Amino acid sequence: MAGAPSPSPSPSPLAIGRATLAFGLRTYVMGILNVTPDSFSGDGLTDPDAVAAHAEALVAAGADLLDLGAESTRPGYAGIDEEEEWGRLGPALRAVRRAVAVPLTVDTTKRAVAERAFDEGADGLNDVLGLLGDPGLAELLARSGKPAVLMHNQRGRAFGGDVIGDIRAGLEAGIAIAERAGVPRARLVVDPGFGFGWEPEQNLEMLRRLRELKALGCALLVGTSRKSTLGRVLGRPERERLWGTAATVALAIAGGADIVRVHDVAELAQVARMADAVVRGWRPPEARP
């Protein structure tokens, strides 16, 4: 099409746990497992058996990988120390690891928690501070060989006047820390941080301009599921934001997302599959080699 931008090359495949994610062929669905009593979306579970059963249900519904977190990151959350976080996370992680074989990332900002999680079978890190928090996380990643999701977090930062410019600067800072520690860019996934310190209008701009972040050369994860911007636009509480989430997931895939992080896996895996058919192309089964 005349005037259309050239597509960015797909990121390198990512080895994580027993899987290899081949980006560019389809969008991968990450299911959310919250082991918190104060999750913003009200889906937190504290019983390890219940968490494991939910993990099995998410995988059966179409989750390609799971993200397990034990400290809420909702706006205004009260932080917890590493012992309390591990007290929640450890039993749940062991139960989930016994229950499912899909890749499992741990959502933490603390090296001590991540290290124990890796020892218990977690396959990667999801850091909402993008390696700009605990200075030991980059060294741990280098030593362990595990991949990581680095998120840009705008909370507490002055807005520089350009949403994507701020996001790129934050992500580039985290990538630089990782590379200095010996973690190759190919083991990093970036997340623009939808809902983390942005006004609704800025979150929506982020989605409109998402493809600009492909220039970083990393796989791109987007997490819009049930977030407050959807509530502001739709006037709906957390549990009634599925259709708003579906719209943002489809648009994120059109904008270059490689992974979408969601609560409602059964429904949004179908959204991802349909969006992929449009964005990446589709052939009927009988026509495939």
C-alpha positions in Angstrom: 0.0 0.0 0.0 1.4 3.4 -1.0 2.6 5.4 2.0 2.3 2.5 4.5 5.2 2.1 6.9 7.6 -0.8 6.3 7.0 -3.6 8.9 9.7 -3.9 11.6 11.6 -7.2 11.5 10.3 -9.7 14.1 12.3 -10.0 17.3 14.5 -13.1 17.7 12.8 -16.2 19.1 12.8 -16.3 22.9 13.6 -19.5 24.8 11.7 -19.6 28.1 11.3 -22.7 30.2 10.4 -25.6 27.9 9.1 -23.4 25.2 10.4 -21.2 22.4 8.3 -18.2 21.5 8.6 -17.5 17.7 7.6 -13.9 17.4 5.9 -12.7 14.3 4.0 -15.9 13.6 1.2 -15.2 16.2 0.5 -13.3 19.4 1.1 -15.2 22.6 -1.4 -15.0 25.5 -0.1 -14.5 29.1 -2.5 -15.4 31.8 -2.5 -13.4 35.0 -2.2 -15.2 38.4 -2.6 -12.8 41.4 -1.6 -14.2 44.8 -2.7 -11.0 46.6 -5.5 -10.1 49.0 -5.7 -6.6 47.4 -5.6 -7.0 43.6 -7.2 -4.1 41.8 -9.4 -6.4 39.8 -10.6 -8.5 42.7 -9.2 -11.7 41.3 -6.5 -12.3 43.9 -6.2 -15.9 45.3 -4.3 -16.8 48.5 -4.8 -20.6 48.7 -2.1 -22.4 46.7 -4.4 -25.2 45.6 -6.9 -22.6 44.3 -4.1 -20.8 42.5 -2.9 -24.1 40.9 -6.5 -24.9 39.8 -6.8 -21.5 38.3 -3.5 -21.9 36.5 -4.7 -25.2 35.0 -8.0 -23.5 33.9 -6.1 -20.7 32.2 -3.9 -23.1 30.3 -6.9 -25.1 29.2 -8.5 -21.9 28.0 -5.5 -21.0 25.8 -2.8 -19.3 27.9 0.7 -19.8 26.4 2.4 -18.6 29.5 1.5 -17.4 33.0 2.6 -14.5 35.2 2.5 -15.0 39.0 2.6 -12.0 41.3 2.3 -11.7 45.1 2.5 -7.9 45.6 -0.2 -5.6 44.2 0.9 -2.9 41.9 -2.4 -1.1 41.7 -2.3 2.7 42.1 -1.7 3.7 45.8 -0.7 0.1 46.8 1.1 -0.5 50.1 4.4 -2.2 49.5 5.4 -5.4 51.4 8.8 -6.7 52.3 10.5 -9.6 50.7 9.6 -12.1 53.4 5.9 -11.3 53.2 6.0 -11.4 49.4 7.8 -14.8 49.4 5.4 -16.1 52.0 2.6 -15.5 49.6 4.5 -16.4 46.4 6.5 -19.5 47.4 3.7 -21.9 48.2 1.7 -20.8 45.2 4.6 -21.0 42.8 5.4 -24.6 44.0 1.7 -25.6 43.5 1.5 -24.0 40.0 4.8 -25.5 38.9 3.5 -28.9 39.8 0.3 -28.3 38.0 1.3 -26.8 34.6 4.3 -27.1 32.2 3.8 -23.7 30.4 6.4 -21.0 30.9 5.9 -19.2 34.2 7.2 -15.7 34.9 7.3 -14.1 38.4 6.1 -10.6 38.8 8.5 -9.0 41.4 10.8 -6.0 41.7 13.1 -7.7 44.3 16.2 -9.7 43.6 15.8 -11.9 46.7 12.3 -12.9 45.7 13.2 -13.5 42.0 16.2 -15.6 43.0 14.1 -17.9 45.2 11.5 -18.1 42.6 14.0 -19.1 39.9 15.2 -21.8 42.3 11.6 -23.1 42.7 11.1 -23.3 38.9 10.1 -19.9 37.6 11.2 -19.4 34.1 11.5 -15.6 33.8 11.1 -12.3 35.5 8.4 -9.6 35.0 9.8 -6.3 36.6 7.3 -3.4 36.7 10.3 -1.1 37.5 12.2 -2.2 34.3 15.5 -2.9 36.2 15.5 0.7 37.5 14.7 -0.5 41.0 16.7 -3.3 42.6 20.3 -3.1 41.2 20.9 -6.8 41.8 18.2 -8.0 39.3 20.3 -7.5 36.2 23.2 -9.5 37.6 20.8 -12.3 38.6 19.4 -12.4 35.1 22.9 -12.5 33.6 23.9 -15.4 36.0 20.7 -17.4 35.6 20.2 -17.0 31.9 16.5 -16.3 32.4 14.6 -13.8 30.2 12.8 -10.8 31.6 9.9 -8.4 30.8 11.0 -4.8 31.4 8.1 -2.4 32.0 8.3 1.4 31.7 6.8 2.8 34.9 5.8 6.5 34.7 4.8 6.8 38.4 6.8 9.5 40.1 8.3 10.8 36.8 7.8 14.2 35.3 6.1 14.0 31.9 8.5 15.1 29.2 5.9 16.2 26.8 5.9 13.1 24.5 4.3 9.8 25.7 6.3 7.5 23.5 9.5 9.6 24.0 9.2 9.0 27.8 8.5 5.3 27.4 11.4 4.8 25.0 13.8 6.7 27.4 12.7 4.5 30.3 12.9 1.3 28.4 16.3 2.2 26.9 17.7 2.9 30.4 16.6 -0.6 31.6 17.9 -2.3 28.5 21.3 -0.6 29.0 21.4 -1.8 32.6 20.7 -5.3 31.4 23.3 -5.2 28.6 26.0 -3.9 30.9 25.4 -6.8 33.2 25.7 -9.2 30.3 22.0 -9.9 29.5 21.6 -9.8 25.7 18.7 -7.8 24.2 17.3 -10.9 22.7 16.4 -12.2 26.2 14.4 -9.0 26.9 10.7 -8.2 26.3 9.5 -4.7 26.8 6.2 -3.4 28.1 5.2 0.3 27.7 3.4 0.3 31.1 -0.3 1.0 30.2 -1.9 2.4 33.3 1.3 3.0 35.3 1.4 6.7 35.9 -0.5 7.9 32.8 -3.7 9.9 32.4 -6.4 8.0 30.3 -5.7 10.2 27.2 -2.0 9.3 27.4 -2.7 5.6 27.7 -4.8 5.8 24.6 -2.1 7.7 22.8 0.3 5.0 23.8 -1.8 2.4 22.1 -2.2 4.5 19.0 1.6 4.9 18.7 2.6 1.4 19.9 4.4 0.5 16.7 7.0 3.2 17.3 8.4 1.0 20.1 9.2 -1.8 17.7 12.4 0.1 16.9 13.8 -1.1 20.2 14.3 -4.5 18.7 12.6 -6.4 21.5 9.5 -8.4 21.7 6.6 -6.2 22.9 4.2 -7.1 25.7 1.0 -5.1 26.3 -1.2 -5.3 29.4 -4.5 -3.4 29.3 -6.7 -6.0 31.0 -9.5 -4.4 33.1 -7.5 -1.3 33.8 -9.0 2.0 35.0 -8.7 3.8 31.6 -11.2 1.3 30.3 -13.5 2.1 33.2 -13.1 5.8 32.6 -14.0 5.5 28.9 -16.8 2.9 29.4 -18.1 3.8 32.8 -17.8 0.2 33.9 -16.3 -1.4 37.1 -13.4 -3.9 36.9 -15.4 -7.0 36.3 -17.4 -5.4 33.4 -14.4 -4.4 31.2 -14.1 -7.5 29.1 -15.3 -5.9 25.9 -13.1 -2.8 26.4 -10.2 -5.1 27.1 -11.0 -7.0 23.9 -10.9 -3.8 21.8 -7.5 -2.7 23.3 -6.0 -6.2 22.8 -7.1 -6.3 19.1 -5.6 -2.8 18.6 -2.4 -3.7 20.4 -1.9 -6.6 18.1 -2.5 -4.4 15.1 0.1 -2.1 16.6 2.7 -4.8 16.9 2.2 -6.5 20.3 3.8 -9.9 20.5 2.4 -10.9 23.9 -0.8 -9.8 25.6 -1.2 -10.1 29.3 -4.8 -10.7 30.3 -7.2 -12.0 33.0 -9.9 -13.4 30.8 -7.9 -15.9 28.8 -10.7 -17.9 27.2 -12.3 -14.9 25.5 -9.2 -12.9 24.8 -7.3 -15.9 23.2 -10.1 -15.9 20.6 -9.7 -12.1 20.2 -5.9 -12.6 19.6 -6.5 -15.4 17.2 -9.0 -13.3 15.1 -6.7 -10.3 15.2 -3.8 -12.4 14.1 -5.8 -13.7 11.2 -6.3 -10.1 10.0 -2.8 -8.7 10.9 -0.6 -11.6 10.2 -2.6 -13.5 7.5 -4.7 -16.7 7.6 -5.3 -19.7 5.4 -8.0 -22.4 5.9 -6.7 -25.6 7.5 -7.2 -27.6 4.3 -4.9 -25.1 2.4 -2.0 -25.3 4.9 1.0 -27.5 4.1 
